[in-house]
Amino acid sequence: MESPNPFASTPPTSRELSQDDNIINESADERILDDDDLQSLQDHEYLDNRPFPSTEAAEEEPETMNDGEAPRTKKKTFELSDIGRRLSSPTEDEDTSEPVYSPVTLELPHINCQEKIIICIDLSEEVNRIPFFSRDGTKQIPLDIIKRALTLYIRTKIDMNHRHQFALVVFQESFFWVQDFTSHTEDVLHVVQDLTTDGKEPEACNLTSLFDTIEENMSNLPEVENSQIIPPPFTVRTLFIYGRSHVVPSFEGGSSAQQRLAKSPYFFFDVFYLHEPPSESNKCKEIFDVFLSLDKESTSYIHEVGRNTTHVYDKFAMLLAHPLQRQMQEVCNYSIFPKP
């Protein structure tokens, strides 16, 4: 039995709120969330951060075979919403009654060395188009929530290792390096708190410009002999915060800078995608697929969240782990107590 597809056909016009499917009513100019059931927006989030085995038996369907051969059963397949990003496709004879993974192990020392973290923040007006709503009905601007989550993230990271450094990039149509690497968190946070949108909604997002900007403003990535034993002096991680639901990022002019950076085992590209509830009227799935396509080695953490404040903070917390020490996203389980 296939899991429900969050992108199943939903009319782009007005949708009624119900207890079974808490969806934003888009018939009004200002879309309002159900205050009594905000957390059910998780139903719209199509990347889970932990695998969960199916408790249902695979459906058996006899297939026609050659004379003298026993009929085979049709194996159950899993959609993206079942187990997150699959790392390998099952073969014809492979039993897929349980999620199957082909983990890619980083053959690098699992050391909490210095991280140079490039925080890239989307300042498009589209980020703030749909506000968050607290249970008392108070509006919360999405960019303000991102700022608060980033503040906690940066201060926690520097407490974990005072040698970590942070840089800031902001973007609308183009990408601008606004803060060089520094361990002085208050300097970084001062810039973060001053960030605002200017009312523009760009029609494109050129990722070529992002990686060109990173390459131009960053020193060379480490090259370590005997890398399986000797830790690098530092790693570089880009935390890409994207808040648009109607603009699909693209590579206009090629992706040579991205390919050069991705060749290094010490460069990581994490994504935090804040989006509207997916529907036929937006391009959430297409945008998400672009981020997945960048993760060739399955070393990125790609989190997405709708208009749920708790999930924003939870998933920022999942980005705290050092890239050399964390598990792959597909096999992470953040439950304190395992479910029966």
C-alpha positions in Angstrom: 0.0 0.0 0.0 1.6 3.3 -1.1 1.8 6.2 1.3 -0.4 9.2 0.5 1.3 11.6 -1.9 1.4 15.1 -0.5 1.4 16.3 -4.1 -1.7 14.4 -5.0 -4.0 16.5 -7.1 -5.5 19.3 -5.0 -7.5 22.1 -6.6 -5.7 25.4 -6.8 -8.9 27.1 -5.8 -10.5 27.3 -2.3 -10.0 24.2 -0.1 -12.0 23.7 3.1 -10.4 23.1 6.4 -11.1 19.8 8.1 -9.8 17.8 11.0 -8.6 15.1 8.6 -6.6 17.4 6.3 -5.6 20.7 7.9 -5.0 22.8 4.8 -4.8 26.5 4.4 -7.9 28.1 3.0 -6.7 29.9 0.0 -10.0 31.5 -1.0 -9.3 34.6 1.1 -6.5 37.1 0.4 -4.9 36.2 3.7 -4.6 32.5 4.2 -5.2 31.4 7.8 -4.0 28.3 9.7 -6.2 26.2 12.0 -5.0 27.4 15.4 -6.1 24.1 17.1 -4.1 21.9 14.8 -0.9 23.7 13.6 1.3 20.7 14.0 -0.7 18.7 11.5 1.1 20.8 8.8 3.7 18.1 9.1 1.5 16.1 6.9 2.5 18.4 4.0 6.3 17.8 4.6 7.5 15.3 2.2 11.0 14.5 3.4 11.1 12.6 6.7 14.5 12.5 8.5 14.4 9.0 9.7 13.5 5.7 8.0 10.4 3.9 9.2 9.9 0.3 8.1 6.5 -0.6 6.7 4.2 -2.5 9.0 2.1 -3.7 6.2 2.7 -6.8 4.2 3.6 -6.4 0.6 0.7 -6.9 -1.8 1.1 -10.1 -3.7 0.2 -10.1 -7.3 1.0 -13.2 -9.4 2.8 -12.6 -12.6 2.8 -14.7 -15.7 6.0 -16.8 -15.9 7.4 -19.2 -18.4 6.1 -22.8 -18.4 7.4 -24.7 -15.4 8.3 -21.7 -13.3 6.5 -20.7 -10.1 4.7 -17.4 -10.2 6.6 -14.6 -8.5 5.1 -12.0 -6.2 5.1 -8.4 -7.0 7.4 -6.6 -4.6 6.3 -3.6 -2.7 8.0 -0.3 -3.7 8.4 2.8 -1.6 7.7 6.4 -2.5 9.8 9.4 -1.4 7.2 10.1 1.3 7.8 6.7 2.8 11.5 6.7 3.5 13.0 10.0 2.3 15.6 9.9 -0.3 16.5 6.4 -1.5 20.1 5.9 -2.2 19.7 2.9 -4.5 16.8 1.5 -6.5 15.8 -2.1 -5.9 16.6 -4.8 -8.4 14.0 -6.9 -9.9 14.6 -9.8 -7.4 15.2 -7.6 -4.4 12.9 -7.8 -1.5 11.7 -4.3 -0.7 9.3 -5.1 2.1 11.7 -3.2 4.3 13.4 0.1 3.3 16.8 -0.7 1.7 19.8 1.7 2.0 23.2 1.7 0.4 24.9 4.1 2.9 27.9 6.0 1.7 30.4 6.1 4.5 32.8 9.0 4.7 36.3 7.5 5.0 37.5 10.5 7.0 38.3 11.0 10.6 35.2 11.7 12.6 36.7 14.8 14.2 35.0 18.0 15.4 37.5 20.2 13.5 36.9 23.8 12.7 33.9 24.5 10.5 33.6 27.5 8.2 29.8 27.9 7.8 28.4 30.1 5.0 24.9 31.0 5.9 22.9 32.0 2.7 19.6 33.7 3.4 16.8 34.3 1.0 15.4 37.9 1.2 12.7 37.6 -1.4 9.4 39.1 -0.4 7.9 35.7 -1.2 9.4 34.3 2.0 7.0 36.5 4.0 3.9 36.0 1.8 2.2 33.5 4.2 2.9 34.3 7.8 3.1 31.9 10.7 0.2 32.0 13.2 0.6 31.2 16.9 -2.2 29.5 18.7 -3.6 32.8 20.0 -3.9 34.0 16.4 -0.8 36.3 16.5 1.0 36.7 13.2 4.7 35.9 13.0 6.8 37.0 10.0 8.7 34.0 8.6 11.9 36.0 8.2 11.8 36.9 11.9 11.4 33.2 12.9 14.4 32.4 10.7 16.4 35.1 12.4 15.6 33.7 15.9 16.4 30.1 14.8 19.7 31.3 13.3 20.6 33.1 16.5 20.1 29.9 18.5 22.0 27.9 15.9 25.0 30.2 15.7 25.4 30.6 19.5 25.1 26.8 20.0 27.6 26.0 17.3 30.2 28.4 18.8 29.6 26.9 22.3 30.4 23.5 20.7 33.6 24.7 19.2 34.8 28.3 19.7 37.0 28.0 16.6 34.0 27.7 14.2 33.5 30.6 11.9 30.5 32.1 10.1 30.0 34.1 6.9 26.8 35.5 5.5 25.5 35.6 1.9 22.1 37.2 1.1 20.2 37.0 -2.2 17.2 38.0 -4.1 18.1 37.9 -7.8 21.8 38.0 -7.2 24.0 36.7 -4.3 26.0 39.1 -2.2 28.7 38.2 0.3 27.9 40.6 3.2 30.0 39.2 6.1 33.4 37.5 5.9 34.3 34.5 8.1 34.5 35.4 11.8 34.2 33.7 15.2 32.7 36.8 16.7 29.1 35.7 16.8 27.7 39.0 17.9 29.1 40.7 14.7 27.4 38.0 12.6 24.1 38.3 14.6 24.1 42.0 14.3 24.1 41.7 10.5 21.4 39.0 10.7 19.1 41.1 12.8 19.3 44.0 10.3 18.3 41.9 7.3 15.0 42.9 5.7 13.1 42.2 2.4 12.5 45.1 0.1 9.2 44.1 -1.4 10.6 42.5 -4.6 9.7 39.0 -5.7 12.4 37.9 -8.2 11.4 35.6 -11.0 14.6 33.6 -11.0 17.2 32.1 -8.7 20.5 31.4 -10.4 22.6 29.0 -8.4 25.6 29.5 -10.6 25.9 32.9 -9.0 25.8 31.4 -5.6 28.7 29.0 -6.1 30.7 31.6 -8.0 30.3 33.9 -5.0 31.4 31.2 -2.6 34.5 30.3 -4.7 35.5 33.9 -5.1 35.3 34.7 -1.3 36.7 31.5 0.1 40.2 30.3 0.5 41.2 27.0 -1.0 39.6 23.9 0.4 42.0 21.6 2.4 44.0 18.9 0.7 45.1 16.3 3.1 47.5 13.4 2.4 46.4 10.1 4.0 43.0 11.7 4.5 41.6 8.5 6.1 43.8 9.1 9.2 44.7 12.8 9.2 41.9 15.2 9.9 41.5 18.4 7.8 42.3 21.8 9.4 38.7 22.8 8.6 35.7 22.0 6.6 33.4 24.3 4.7 29.6 24.0 4.9 27.0 26.1 3.1 23.6 26.4 4.9 21.3 27.5 2.1 18.0 28.9 3.5 15.4 29.1 0.7 11.9 30.4 1.2 10.2 30.5 -2.2 7.5 28.2 -3.4 7.1 29.4 -7.0 10.6 30.0 -8.2 12.7 26.9 -9.2 16.4 27.4 -8.7 18.5 26.7 -11.8 22.0 26.9 -13.2 22.1 29.6 -15.8 25.5 29.6 -17.4 26.6 26.2 -16.1 27.6 24.7 -12.8 31.4 24.5 -13.0 32.0 26.2 -9.7 29.6 23.9 -8.0 31.2 20.9 -9.5 34.7 22.0 -8.4 33.6 22.6 -4.8 31.7 19.3 -4.7 34.8 17.3 -5.6 36.3 18.2 -2.2 35.3 15.8 0.6 35.5 18.7 2.9 32.7 20.8 1.3 29.1 20.3 2.3 25.9 21.8 1.1 23.0 21.7 3.5 19.5 23.1 2.7 16.7 24.5 4.8 13.7 24.9 2.7 10.7 26.9 4.1 7.7 26.6 1.8 4.0 26.9 1.5 1.8 23.8 1.7 2.5 21.9 -1.6 -0.2 22.2 -4.2 -0.8 22.3 -7.9 -0.6 26.1 -7.7 3.1 26.1 -6.6 6.3 24.4 -7.4 7.4 23.0 -4.1 8.2 19.5 -5.4 10.2 20.8 -8.4 12.2 23.0 -6.1 12.8 20.2 -3.7 14.0 17.9 -6.5 16.6 20.5 -7.5 18.1 20.4 -4.0 18.1 16.6 -4.0 19.9 16.6 -7.4 22.8 18.6 -5.9 23.5 15.9 -3.3 25.4 13.4 -5.5 27.2 11.8 -2.6 24.3 11.8 -0.1 26.3 13.9 2.4 23.9 16.8 2.6 21.2 17.4 5.1 18.1 18.7 3.3 15.3 19.8 5.6 12.0 21.3 4.6 9.2 22.7 6.7 5.8 24.4 6.2 4.4 27.1 8.4 5.0 25.4 11.7 7.2 27.2 14.2 8.2 24.1 16.3 9.4 22.3 13.2 11.6 25.2 12.2 13.5 25.0 15.5 13.6 21.2 15.5 15.1 21.0 12.1 17.6 23.8 12.7 18.7 21.7 15.7 19.2 18.7 13.4 21.8 20.8 11.5 24.0 21.3 14.6 26.0 18.1 14.1 29.4 18.3 12.5 29.4 17.0 8.9 32.3 14.7 9.7 30.5 13.2 12.7 26.9 13.0 11.7 25.1 10.0 10.2 23.6 10.2 6.8 20.2 11.9 6.9 18.3 8.8 5.7 19.4 6.7 8.7 19.0 9.3 11.5 16.5 8.7 14.2 15.9 11.6 16.6 13.5 9.7 18.9 14.8 9.4 22.5 12.8 6.2 23.0 12.3 3.8 20.1 8.7 3.3 19.0 7.3 -0.2 19.7 
